[in-house]
Amino acid sequence: MTINGTAVSGYDGLSVSALLLQRGLPMRGVAIAVNGIIVPRSQWEHARVVTGDAIEVVTAAAGG
């Protein structure tokens, strides 16, 4: 699978929440897309990632 375009391994079958925790990524202020589809925060515990998935973690930015 890839996370933000970088190939990674060892996360097959994890929930989106567990993936974020194991990668040390923030749980707030981010949006997650798996294979181009946004995963609602309410589904992070249930949505599983598998080999071949393309995961994008987008951080919200403030400014003007």
PQR file with spaces between the fields and no chain letter, atoms N, CA, C, O and H, PARSE charges and radii, in Angstrom:
ATOM       1  N    MET     1       0.841   -1.172    0.000 -0.4000 1.5000
ATOM       2  CA   MET     1       0.000    0.000    0.000 -0.0000 2.0000
ATOM       3  C    MET     1       0.883    1.231    0.000  0.5500 1.7000
ATOM       4  O    MET     1       2.083    1.151    0.266 -0.5500 1.4000
ATOM       5  N    THR     2       0.286    2.358   -0.297 -0.4000 1.5000
ATOM       6  CA   THR     2       1.023    3.613   -0.229 -0.0000 2.0000
ATOM       7  C    THR     2       0.303    4.565    0.717  0.5500 1.7000
ATOM       8  O    THR     2      -0.924    4.561    0.823 -0.5500 1.4000
ATOM       9  H    THR     2      -0.688    2.423   -0.513  0.4000 1.0000
ATOM      10  N    ILE     3       1.096    5.378    1.399 -0.4000 1.5000
ATOM      11  CA   ILE     3       0.557    6.447    2.232 -0.0000 2.0000
ATOM      12  C    ILE     3       1.183    7.734    1.718  0.5500 1.7000
ATOM      13  O    ILE     3       2.399    7.919    1.775 -0.5500 1.4000
ATOM      14  H    ILE     3       2.092    5.382    1.313  0.4000 1.0000
ATOM      15  N    ASN     4       0.332    8.618    1.216 -0.4000 1.5000
ATOM      16  CA   ASN     4       0.779    9.881    0.613 -0.0000 2.0000
ATOM      17  C    ASN     4       1.882    9.636   -0.423  0.5500 1.7000
ATOM      18  O    ASN     4       2.859   10.383   -0.495 -0.5500 1.4000
ATOM      19  H    ASN     4      -0.656    8.468    1.170  0.4000 1.0000
ATOM      20  N    GLY     5       1.710    8.588   -1.212 -0.4000 1.5000
ATOM      21  CA   GLY     5       2.613    8.297   -2.314 -0.0000 2.0000
ATOM      22  C    GLY     5       3.859    7.501   -1.958  0.5500 1.7000
ATOM      23  O    GLY     5       4.660    7.187   -2.838 -0.5500 1.4000
ATOM      24  H    GLY     5       0.917    7.982   -1.153  0.4000 1.0000
ATOM      25  N    THR     6       4.037    7.169   -0.675 -0.4000 1.5000
ATOM      26  CA   THR     6       5.200    6.407   -0.243 -0.0000 2.0000
ATOM      27  C    THR     6       4.799    4.964    0.034  0.5500 1.7000
ATOM      28  O    THR     6       3.858    4.715    0.788 -0.5500 1.4000
ATOM      29  H    THR     6       3.386    7.424    0.040  0.4000 1.0000
ATOM      30  N    ALA     7       5.503    4.019   -0.565 -0.4000 1.5000
ATOM      31  CA   ALA     7       5.207    2.604   -0.352 -0.0000 2.0000
ATOM      32  C    ALA     7       5.530    2.213    1.089  0.5500 1.7000
ATOM      33  O    ALA     7       6.605    2.529    1.599 -0.5500 1.4000
ATOM      34  H    ALA     7       6.267    4.221   -1.177  0.4000 1.0000
ATOM      35  N    VAL     8       4.594    1.526    1.736 -0.4000 1.5000
ATOM      36  CA   VAL     8       4.770    1.042    3.108 -0.0000 2.0000
ATOM      37  C    VAL     8       4.242   -0.378    3.185  0.5500 1.7000
ATOM      38  O    VAL     8       3.471   -0.812    2.329 -0.5500 1.4000
ATOM      39  H    VAL     8       3.721    1.270    1.321  0.4000 1.0000
ATOM      40  N    SER     9       4.663   -1.100    4.217 -0.4000 1.5000
ATOM      41  CA   SER     9       4.149   -2.449    4.426 -0.0000 2.0000
ATOM      42  C    SER     9       3.955   -2.667    5.917  0.5500 1.7000
ATOM      43  O    SER     9       4.430   -1.886    6.742 -0.5500 1.4000
ATOM      44  H    SER     9       5.289   -0.748    4.913  0.4000 1.0000
ATOM      45  N    GLY    10       3.250   -3.739    6.247 -0.4000 1.5000
ATOM      46  CA   GLY    10       3.051   -4.097    7.643 -0.0000 2.0000
ATOM      47  C    GLY    10       1.781   -3.568    8.263  0.5500 1.7000
ATOM      48  O    GLY    10       1.600   -3.688    9.475 -0.5500 1.4000
ATOM      49  H    GLY    10       2.864   -4.373    5.577  0.4000 1.0000
ATOM      50  N    TYR    11       0.899   -2.990    7.478 -0.4000 1.5000
ATOM      51  CA   TYR    11      -0.328   -2.413    8.021 -0.0000 2.0000
ATOM      52  C    TYR    11      -1.591   -3.114    7.512  0.5500 1.7000
ATOM      53  O    TYR    11      -2.705   -2.672    7.793 -0.5500 1.4000
ATOM      54  H    TYR    11       1.047   -2.893    6.494  0.4000 1.0000
ATOM      55  N    ASP    12      -1.416   -4.196    6.773 -0.4000 1.5000
ATOM      56  CA   ASP    12      -2.543   -4.906    6.166 -0.0000 2.0000
ATOM      57  C    ASP    12      -3.562   -5.335    7.223  0.5500 1.7000
ATOM      58  O    ASP    12      -3.212   -5.983    8.209 -0.5500 1.4000
ATOM      59  H    ASP    12      -0.511   -4.556    6.545  0.4000 1.0000
ATOM      60  N    GLY    13      -4.818   -4.968    7.006 -0.4000 1.5000
ATOM      61  CA   GLY    13      -5.903   -5.374    7.888 -0.0000 2.0000
ATOM      62  C    GLY    13      -6.179   -4.440    9.052  0.5500 1.7000
ATOM      63  O    GLY    13      -7.137   -4.649    9.796 -0.5500 1.4000
ATOM      64  H    GLY    13      -5.102   -4.441    6.205  0.4000 1.0000
ATOM      65  N    LEU    14      -5.356   -3.412    9.223 -0.4000 1.5000
ATOM      66  CA   LEU    14      -5.592   -2.465   10.315 -0.0000 2.0000
ATOM      67  C    LEU    14      -6.766   -1.553    9.997  0.5500 1.7000
ATOM      68  O    LEU    14      -7.093   -1.313    8.835 -0.5500 1.4000
ATOM      69  H    LEU    14      -4.578   -3.242    8.619  0.4000 1.0000
ATOM      70  N    SER    15      -7.386   -1.054   11.047 -0.4000 1.5000
ATOM      71  CA   SER    15      -8.396   -0.014   10.856 -0.0000 2.0000
ATOM      72  C    SER    15      -7.670    1.289   10.528  0.5500 1.7000
ATOM      73  O    SER    15      -6.473    1.417   10.784 -0.5500 1.4000
ATOM      74  H    SER    15      -7.120   -1.249   11.991  0.4000 1.0000
ATOM      75  N    VAL    16      -8.379    2.232    9.973 -0.4000 1.5000
ATOM      76  CA   VAL    16      -7.792    3.536    9.679 -0.0000 2.0000
ATOM      77  C    VAL    16      -7.270    4.167   10.970  0.5500 1.7000
ATOM      78  O    VAL    16      -6.181    4.740   10.977 -0.5500 1.4000
ATOM      79  H    VAL    16      -9.351    2.128    9.765  0.4000 1.0000
ATOM      80  N    SER    17      -8.032    4.068   12.059 -0.4000 1.5000
ATOM      81  CA   SER    17      -7.587    4.619   13.350 -0.0000 2.0000
ATOM      82  C    SER    17      -6.280    3.989   13.800  0.5500 1.7000
ATOM      83  O    SER    17      -5.359    4.700   14.202 -0.5500 1.4000
ATOM      84  H    SER    17      -8.916    3.603   12.053  0.4000 1.0000
ATOM      85  N    ALA    18      -6.183    2.673   13.738 -0.4000 1.5000
ATOM      86  CA   ALA    18      -4.965    1.977   14.164 -0.0000 2.0000
ATOM      87  C    ALA    18      -3.791    2.351   13.275  0.5500 1.7000
ATOM      88  O    ALA    18      -2.669    2.491   13.760 -0.5500 1.4000
ATOM      89  H    ALA    18      -6.931    2.095   13.411  0.4000 1.0000
ATOM      90  N    LEU    19      -4.030    2.511   11.996 -0.4000 1.5000
ATOM      91  CA   LEU    19      -2.975    2.924   11.077 -0.0000 2.0000
ATOM      92  C    LEU    19      -2.416    4.284   11.483  0.5500 1.7000
ATOM      93  O    LEU    19      -1.201    4.468   11.553 -0.5500 1.4000
ATOM      94  H    LEU    19      -4.942    2.397   11.602  0.4000 1.0000
ATOM      95  N    LEU    20      -3.307    5.230   11.749 -0.4000 1.5000
ATOM      96  CA   LEU    20      -2.859    6.564   12.160 -0.0000 2.0000
ATOM      97  C    LEU    20      -2.040    6.495   13.438  0.5500 1.7000
ATOM      98  O    LEU    20      -0.988    7.126   13.544 -0.5500 1.4000
ATOM      99  H    LEU    20      -4.294    5.081   11.693  0.4000 1.0000
ATOM     100  N    LEU    21      -2.521    5.730   14.407 -0.4000 1.5000
ATOM     101  CA   LEU    21      -1.803    5.600   15.676 -0.0000 2.0000
ATOM     102  C    LEU    21      -0.423    4.984   15.472  0.5500 1.7000
ATOM     103  O    LEU    21       0.567    5.495   15.994 -0.5500 1.4000
ATOM     104  H    LEU    21      -3.376    5.218   14.321  0.4000 1.0000
ATOM     105  N    GLN    22      -0.353    3.896   14.722 -0.4000 1.5000
ATOM     106  CA   GLN    22       0.928    3.218   14.513 -0.0000 2.0000
ATOM     107  C    GLN    22       1.916    4.077   13.733  0.5500 1.7000
ATOM     108  O    GLN    22       3.126    3.960   13.929 -0.5500 1.4000
ATOM     109  H    GLN    22      -1.157    3.480   14.298  0.4000 1.0000
ATOM     110  N    ARG    23       1.420    4.927   12.860 -0.4000 1.5000
ATOM     111  CA   ARG    23       2.293    5.804   12.070 -0.0000 2.0000
ATOM     112  C    ARG    23       2.626    7.095   12.813  0.5500 1.7000
ATOM     113  O    ARG    23       3.443    7.888   12.346 -0.5500 1.4000
ATOM     114  H    ARG    23       0.438    5.022   12.701  0.4000 1.0000
ATOM     115  N    GLY    24       1.988    7.309   13.979 -0.4000 1.5000
ATOM     116  CA   GLY    24       2.239    8.527   14.737 -0.0000 2.0000
ATOM     117  C    GLY    24       1.626    9.761   14.105  0.5500 1.7000
ATOM     118  O    GLY    24       2.111   10.877   14.290 -0.5500 1.4000
ATOM     119  H    GLY    24       1.324    6.664   14.358  0.4000 1.0000
ATOM     120  N    LEU    25       0.548    9.544   13.352 -0.4000 1.5000
ATOM     121  CA   LEU    25      -0.128   10.647   12.679 -0.0000 2.0000
ATOM     122  C    LEU    25      -1.241   11.205   13.568  0.5500 1.7000
ATOM     123  O    LEU    25      -1.790   10.480   14.398 -0.5500 1.4000
ATOM     124  H    LEU    25       0.155    8.637   13.202  0.4000 1.0000
ATOM     125  N    PRO    26      -1.572   12.470   13.403 -0.5600 1.5000
ATOM     126  CA   PRO    26      -2.606   13.073   14.250  0.2800 2.0000
ATOM     127  C    PRO    26      -3.982   12.476   13.986  0.5500 1.7000
ATOM     128  O    PRO    26      -4.293   12.059   12.870 -0.5500 1.4000
ATOM     129  N    MET    27      -4.794   12.444   15.030 -0.4000 1.5000
ATOM     130  CA   MET    27      -6.165   11.945   14.912 -0.0000 2.0000
ATOM     131  C    MET    27      -7.149   13.099   14.673  0.5500 1.7000
ATOM     132  O    MET    27      -8.313   12.872   14.340 -0.5500 1.4000
ATOM     133  H    MET    27      -4.541   12.782   15.937  0.4000 1.0000
ATOM     134  N    ARG    28      -6.678   14.318   14.844 -0.4000 1.5000
ATOM     135  CA   ARG    28      -7.529   15.494   14.644 -0.0000 2.0000
ATOM     136  C    ARG    28      -6.939   16.371   13.555  0.5500 1.7000
ATOM     137  O    ARG    28      -5.727   16.400   13.340 -0.5500 1.4000
ATOM     138  H    ARG    28      -5.733   14.503   15.114  0.4000 1.0000
ATOM     139  N    GLY    29      -7.816   17.079   12.880 -0.4000 1.5000
ATOM     140  CA   GLY    29      -7.359   18.006   11.857 -0.0000 2.0000
ATOM     141  C    GLY    29      -6.876   17.341   10.592  0.5500 1.7000
ATOM     142  O    GLY    29      -6.134   17.944    9.816 -0.5500 1.4000
ATOM     143  H    GLY    29      -8.800   17.056   13.054  0.4000 1.0000
ATOM     144  N    VAL    30      -7.291   16.085   10.368 -0.4000 1.5000
ATOM     145  CA   VAL    30      -6.894   15.387    9.148 -0.0000 2.0000
ATOM     146  C    VAL    30      -8.119   14.786    8.469  0.5500 1.7000
ATOM     147  O    VAL    30      -9.142   14.525    9.102 -0.5500 1.4000
ATOM     148  H    VAL    30      -7.893   15.595   10.998  0.4000 1.0000
ATOM     149  N    ALA    31      -7.984   14.579    7.179 -0.4000 1.5000
ATOM     150  CA   ALA    31      -8.973   13.838    6.399 -0.0000 2.0000
ATOM     151  C    ALA    31      -8.236   12.647    5.791  0.5500 1.7000
ATOM     152  O    ALA    31      -7.067   12.752    5.421 -0.5500 1.4000
ATOM     153  H    ALA    31      -7.153   14.792    6.665  0.4000 1.0000
ATOM     154  N    ILE    32      -8.929   11.518    5.692 -0.4000 1.5000
ATOM     155  CA   ILE    32      -8.342   10.296    5.170 -0.0000 2.0000
ATOM     156  C    ILE    32      -9.125    9.853    3.940  0.5500 1.7000
ATOM     157  O    ILE    32     -10.354    9.800    3.947 -0.5500 1.4000
ATOM     158  H    ILE    32      -9.879   11.432    5.993  0.4000 1.0000
ATOM     159  N    ALA    33      -8.380    9.538    2.885 -0.4000 1.5000
ATOM     160  CA   ALA    33      -8.981    8.960    1.683 -0.0000 2.0000
ATOM     161  C    ALA    33      -8.291    7.626    1.412  0.5500 1.7000
ATOM     162  O    ALA    33      -7.066    7.522    1.470 -0.5500 1.4000
ATOM     163  H    ALA    33      -7.381    9.581    2.879  0.4000 1.0000
ATOM     164  N    VAL    34      -9.083    6.627    1.122 -0.4000 1.5000
ATOM     165  CA   VAL    34      -8.554    5.321    0.740 -0.0000 2.0000
ATOM     166  C    VAL    34      -9.023    5.058   -0.686  0.5500 1.7000
ATOM     167  O    VAL    34     -10.221    4.999   -0.962 -0.5500 1.4000
ATOM     168  H    VAL    34     -10.079    6.711    1.075  0.4000 1.0000
ATOM     169  N    ASN    35      -8.061    4.905   -1.580 -0.4000 1.5000
ATOM     170  CA   ASN    35      -8.355    4.700   -3.001 -0.0000 2.0000
ATOM     171  C    ASN    35      -9.240    5.804   -3.568  0.5500 1.7000
ATOM     172  O    ASN    35     -10.137    5.554   -4.373 -0.5500 1.4000
ATOM     173  H    ASN    35      -7.088    4.953   -1.357  0.4000 1.0000
ATOM     174  N    GLY    36      -8.963    7.043   -3.127 -0.4000 1.5000
ATOM     175  CA   GLY    36      -9.674    8.203   -3.654 -0.0000 2.0000
ATOM     176  C    GLY    36     -11.031    8.463   -3.039  0.5500 1.7000
ATOM     177  O    GLY    36     -11.732    9.383   -3.462 -0.5500 1.4000
ATOM     178  H    GLY    36      -8.234    7.246   -2.473  0.4000 1.0000
ATOM     179  N    ILE    37     -11.422    7.668   -2.039 -0.4000 1.5000
ATOM     180  CA   ILE    37     -12.727    7.849   -1.400 -0.0000 2.0000
ATOM     181  C    ILE    37     -12.509    8.283    0.042  0.5500 1.7000
ATOM     182  O    ILE    37     -11.837    7.598    0.812 -0.5500 1.4000
ATOM     183  H    ILE    37     -10.852    6.921   -1.696  0.4000 1.0000
ATOM     184  N    ILE    38     -13.086    9.431    0.401 -0.4000 1.5000
ATOM     185  CA   ILE    38     -12.965    9.944    1.767 -0.0000 2.0000
ATOM     186  C    ILE    38     -13.635    8.971    2.730  0.5500 1.7000
ATOM     187  O    ILE    38     -14.749    8.505    2.490 -0.5500 1.4000
ATOM     188  H    ILE    38     -13.632    9.988   -0.225  0.4000 1.0000
ATOM     189  N    VAL    39     -12.934    8.674    3.824 -0.4000 1.5000
ATOM     190  CA   VAL    39     -13.485    7.816    4.875 -0.0000 2.0000
ATOM     191  C    VAL    39     -13.969    8.734    5.997  0.5500 1.7000
ATOM     192  O    VAL    39     -13.156    9.408    6.629 -0.5500 1.4000
ATOM     193  H    VAL    39     -12.030    9.052    4.018  0.4000 1.0000
ATOM     194  N    PRO    40     -15.279    8.773    6.255 -0.5600 1.5000
ATOM     195  CA   PRO    40     -15.783    9.619    7.338  0.2800 2.0000
ATOM     196  C    PRO    40     -15.165    9.207    8.677  0.5500 1.7000
ATOM     197  O    PRO    40     -14.954    8.022    8.934 -0.5500 1.4000
ATOM     198  N    ARG    41     -14.882   10.187    9.512 -0.4000 1.5000
ATOM     199  CA   ARG    41     -14.293    9.921   10.820 -0.0000 2.0000
ATOM     200  C    ARG    41     -15.095    8.883   11.599  0.5500 1.7000
ATOM     201  O    ARG    41     -14.517    8.086   12.338 -0.5500 1.4000
ATOM     202  H    ARG    41     -15.053   11.150    9.303  0.4000 1.0000
ATOM     203  N    SER    42     -16.393    8.881   11.448 -0.4000 1.5000
ATOM     204  CA   SER    42     -17.244    7.921   12.165 -0.0000 2.0000
ATOM     205  C    SER    42     -16.981    6.481   11.729  0.5500 1.7000
ATOM     206  O    SER    42     -17.399    5.546   12.413 -0.5500 1.4000
ATOM     207  H    SER    42     -16.863    9.529   10.848  0.4000 1.0000
ATOM     208  N    GLN    43     -16.294    6.289   10.602 -0.4000 1.5000
ATOM     209  CA   GLN    43     -15.998    4.953   10.092 -0.0000 2.0000
ATOM     210  C    GLN    43     -14.544    4.523   10.280  0.5500 1.7000
ATOM     211  O    GLN    43     -14.177    3.417    9.883 -0.5500 1.4000
ATOM     212  H    GLN    43     -15.954    7.048   10.047  0.4000 1.0000
ATOM     213  N    TRP    44     -13.715    5.371   10.874 -0.4000 1.5000
ATOM     214  CA   TRP    44     -12.294    5.066   11.006 -0.0000 2.0000
ATOM     215  C    TRP    44     -12.036    3.781   11.774  0.5500 1.7000
ATOM     216  O    TRP    44     -11.082    3.069   11.462 -0.5500 1.4000
ATOM     217  H    TRP    44     -14.013    6.269   11.196  0.4000 1.0000
ATOM     218  N    GLU    45     -12.845    3.465   12.757 -0.4000 1.5000
ATOM     219  CA   GLU    45     -12.649    2.234   13.542 -0.0000 2.0000
ATOM     220  C    GLU    45     -13.024    0.982   12.746  0.5500 1.7000
ATOM     221  O    GLU    45     -12.524   -0.109   13.021 -0.5500 1.4000
ATOM     222  H    GLU    45     -13.621    4.044   13.010  0.4000 1.0000
ATOM     223  N    HIS    46     -13.903    1.147   11.763 -0.4000 1.5000
ATOM     224  CA   HIS    46     -14.439   -0.002   11.028 -0.0000 2.0000
ATOM     225  C    HIS    46     -13.777   -0.205    9.663  0.5500 1.7000
ATOM     226  O    HIS    46     -13.698   -1.331    9.170 -0.5500 1.4000
ATOM     227  H    HIS    46     -14.310    2.033   11.540  0.4000 1.0000
ATOM     228  N    ALA    47     -13.304    0.881    9.058 -0.4000 1.5000
ATOM     229  CA   ALA    47     -12.690    0.802    7.724 -0.0000 2.0000
ATOM     230  C    ALA    47     -11.309    0.166    7.834  0.5500 1.7000
ATOM     231  O    ALA    47     -10.479    0.618    8.622 -0.5500 1.4000
ATOM     232  H    ALA    47     -13.368    1.795    9.458  0.4000 1.0000
ATOM     233  N    ARG    48     -11.061   -0.868    7.059 -0.4000 1.5000
ATOM     234  CA   ARG    48      -9.790   -1.593    7.074 -0.0000 2.0000
ATOM     235  C    ARG    48      -8.984   -1.262    5.827  0.5500 1.7000
ATOM     236  O    ARG    48      -9.538   -1.055    4.748 -0.5500 1.4000
ATOM     237  H    ARG    48     -11.736   -1.236    6.419  0.4000 1.0000
ATOM     238  N    VAL    49      -7.669   -1.215    5.993 -0.4000 1.5000
ATOM     239  CA   VAL    49      -6.781   -1.008    4.855 -0.0000 2.0000
ATOM     240  C    VAL    49      -6.130   -2.342    4.499  0.5500 1.7000
ATOM     241  O    VAL    49      -5.849   -3.163    5.372 -0.5500 1.4000
ATOM     242  H    VAL    49      -7.219   -1.383    6.870  0.4000 1.0000
ATOM     243  N    VAL    50      -5.897   -2.540    3.215 -0.4000 1.5000
ATOM     244  CA   VAL    50      -5.314   -3.802    2.748 -0.0000 2.0000
ATOM     245  C    VAL    50      -4.222   -3.519    1.730  0.5500 1.7000
ATOM     246  O    VAL    50      -4.116   -2.416    1.194 -0.5500 1.4000
ATOM     247  H    VAL    50      -6.125   -1.873    2.506  0.4000 1.0000
ATOM     248  N    THR    51      -3.422   -4.530    1.480 -0.4000 1.5000
ATOM     249  CA   THR    51      -2.356   -4.430    0.493 -0.0000 2.0000
ATOM     250  C    THR    51      -2.925   -3.916   -0.823  0.5500 1.7000
ATOM     251  O    THR    51      -3.965   -4.382   -1.290 -0.5500 1.4000
ATOM     252  H    THR    51      -3.508   -5.426    1.915  0.4000 1.0000
ATOM     253  N    GLY    52      -2.240   -2.961   -1.404 -0.4000 1.5000
ATOM     254  CA   GLY    52      -2.678   -2.383   -2.674 -0.0000 2.0000
ATOM     255  C    GLY    52      -3.442   -1.089   -2.530  0.5500 1.7000
ATOM     256  O    GLY    52      -3.636   -0.375   -3.515 -0.5500 1.4000
ATOM     257  H    GLY    52      -1.396   -2.582   -1.025  0.4000 1.0000
ATOM     258  N    ASP    53      -3.884   -0.765   -1.313 -0.4000 1.5000
ATOM     259  CA   ASP    53      -4.622    0.487   -1.105 -0.0000 2.0000
ATOM     260  C    ASP    53      -3.703    1.693   -1.265  0.5500 1.7000
ATOM     261  O    ASP    53      -2.516    1.643   -0.940 -0.5500 1.4000
ATOM     262  H    ASP    53      -3.727   -1.344   -0.513  0.4000 1.0000
ATOM     263  N    ALA    54      -4.282    2.774   -1.773 -0.4000 1.5000
ATOM     264  CA   ALA    54      -3.605    4.073   -1.831 -0.0000 2.0000
ATOM     265  C    ALA    54      -4.282    4.960   -0.804  0.5500 1.7000
ATOM     266  O    ALA    54      -5.451    5.319   -0.950 -0.5500 1.4000
ATOM     267  H    ALA    54      -5.246    2.814   -2.037  0.4000 1.0000
ATOM     268  N    ILE    55      -3.536    5.312    0.240 -0.4000 1.5000
ATOM     269  CA   ILE    55      -4.082    6.083    1.353 -0.0000 2.0000
ATOM     270  C    ILE    55      -3.506    7.473    1.314  0.5500 1.7000
ATOM     271  O    ILE    55      -2.296    7.652    1.175 -0.5500 1.4000
ATOM     272  H    ILE    55      -2.587    5.020    0.359  0.4000 1.0000
ATOM     273  N    GLU    56      -4.367    8.454    1.436 -0.4000 1.5000
ATOM     274  CA   GLU    56      -3.939    9.849    1.494 -0.0000 2.0000
ATOM     275  C    GLU    56      -4.379   10.421    2.836  0.5500 1.7000
ATOM     276  O    GLU    56      -5.542   10.315    3.224 -0.5500 1.4000
ATOM     277  H    GLU    56      -5.350    8.308    1.549  0.4000 1.0000
ATOM     278  N    VAL    57      -3.436   11.019    3.527 -0.4000 1.5000
ATOM     279  CA   VAL    57      -3.705   11.694    4.789 -0.0000 2.0000
ATOM     280  C    VAL    57      -3.486   13.176    4.535  0.5500 1.7000
ATOM     281  O    VAL    57      -2.369   13.609    4.250 -0.5500 1.4000
ATOM     282  H    VAL    57      -2.491   11.105    3.212  0.4000 1.0000
ATOM     283  N    VAL    58      -4.557   13.947    4.640 -0.4000 1.5000
ATOM     284  CA   VAL    58      -4.494   15.375    4.338 -0.0000 2.0000
ATOM     285  C    VAL    58      -4.716   16.141    5.635  0.5500 1.7000
ATOM     286  O    VAL    58      -5.708   15.930    6.333 -0.5500 1.4000
ATOM     287  H    VAL    58      -5.464   13.595    4.871  0.4000 1.0000
ATOM     288  N    THR    59      -3.780   17.031    5.947 -0.4000 1.5000
ATOM     289  CA   THR    59      -3.861   17.846    7.148 -0.0000 2.0000
ATOM     290  C    THR    59      -4.503   19.177    6.825  0.5500 1.7000
ATOM     291  O    THR    59      -4.177   19.817    5.825 -0.5500 1.4000
ATOM     292  H    THR    59      -2.974   17.202    5.380  0.4000 1.0000
ATOM     293  N    ALA    60      -5.422   19.586    7.685 -0.4000 1.5000
ATOM     294  CA   ALA    60      -6.073   20.887    7.519 -0.0000 2.0000
ATOM     295  C    ALA    60      -5.056   21.988    7.821  0.5500 1.7000
ATOM     296  O    ALA    60      -4.241   21.868    8.736 -0.5500 1.4000
ATOM     297  H    ALA    60      -5.687   19.067    8.497  0.4000 1.0000
ATOM     298  N    ALA    61      -5.120   23.038    7.049 -0.4000 1.5000
ATOM     299  CA   ALA    61      -4.221   24.184    7.266 -0.0000 2.0000
ATOM     300  C    ALA    61      -5.054   25.429    7.470  0.5500 1.7000
ATOM     301  O    ALA    61      -6.037   25.663    6.767 -0.5500 1.4000
ATOM     302  H    ALA    61      -5.782   23.135    6.306  0.4000 1.0000
ATOM     303  N    ALA    62      -4.650   26.218    8.435 -0.4000 1.5000
ATOM     304  CA   ALA    62      -5.337   27.484    8.694 -0.0000 2.0000
ATOM     305  C    ALA    62      -4.558   28.600    8.031  0.5500 1.7000
ATOM     306  O    ALA    62      -3.352   28.493    7.809 -0.5500 1.4000
ATOM     307  H    ALA    62      -3.851   26.028    9.006  0.4000 1.0000
ATOM     308  N    GLY    63      -5.240   29.633    7.731 -0.4000 1.5000
ATOM     309  CA   GLY    63      -4.554   30.783    7.126 -0.0000 2.0000
ATOM     310  C    GLY    63      -5.504   31.564    6.252  0.5500 1.7000
ATOM     311  O    GLY    63      -6.700   31.277    6.192 -0.5500 1.4000
ATOM     312  H    GLY    63      -6.220   29.720    7.911  0.4000 1.0000
ATOM     313  N    GLY    64      -4.977   32.519    5.601 -0.4000 1.5000
ATOM     314  CA   GLY    64      -5.848   33.346    4.799 -0.0000 2.0000
ATOM     315  C    GLY    64      -5.177   33.868    3.576  0.5500 1.7000
ATOM     316  O    GLY    64      -5.795   34.590    2.793 -0.5500 1.4000
ATOM     317  H    GLY    64      -4.005   32.752    5.650  0.4000 1.0000
